[in-house]
Amino acid sequence: MSRIKTHVKKGDQVEIITGNHKGKQGTVLLVDATKGRVIVEGGRPIKKASKATETEPGGIKTIDGSVHISNVKKVG
């Protein structure tokens, strides 16, 4: 099984260089090399509705959305 090589990895400091969230910096939380996407902490906040369960209340939550790997660059 071959690994897909990426220029960023989990824990790296990156900056978003294109799109609506251009200029935001954060830490990489997850790299999905097969889809070519990364999740940057605080980089692309999106709202998600969740249903109530026995352990958690329902409501609208803010989570970090993914960004294409070509739209981020490593900082320092």
N, C-alpha and C positions, 0 to 999 in steps of 0.2 A: 504494500500500500504506500503510495507516494504522498508526501506532505506538500501542501501549497504554501509557498514562501510569501510572507507579507513584510512590509517595511515597518509595521508597528506591532507591538505585542501588549498583552494585558499589563497595566501598571505604568505605561509610558505617558508622558505629558504631551498632548497634541493640541493643535490649533485647527479650527475649521476654516478652510481657505475659500470656499465658494458657497453660494446659496443664501437663504434668508438668515442663517445663523452665522454668517461670516464674521470672523474675528474672535469668536468665543473660544476659550481655552478650558481644558479639563483633562481628567485622567481617563484612560481607556479602561472600561469595565469588562468588555467582552469583545472578542474578535471572532467573526464567523467567516473564515477564509473561503469556504465553498460558495457562499452567497456573495462574498466580497463586501461585507458590511461590518462596521464597528459601532459600539455603543460608547459614547463619550459622556462622562458624568457632567450633568448640567448643560450639555451641548445642544440638545434638541428636545425640550420638554413637550410632551403631548398629554392630553387628557384622556383617561380611559374610565368607562363606566364599569362598575363591578357589582355583581349580585351579592346580597347578604348571605352569609353562611352561619353556621353555629358558632364559629370562632371569630369571624370578622364581620364588622358592619358593612353594609353596602354603601355605595356613593360614587362620586367622581374623584379619581385619584390622578395625580400627576406622576408620570413615569418618564424615563429617558428613552427617546426613540433612537433608531439606528441611522447612521450616516454612511454613504458609500465610502469605501476605503481610499478611493482616489481623491476625495474631497478633504482629507486631513493631512497635515504635515507634522512631523515630530518636532518638538520644541526642546532644546537643550538636552 
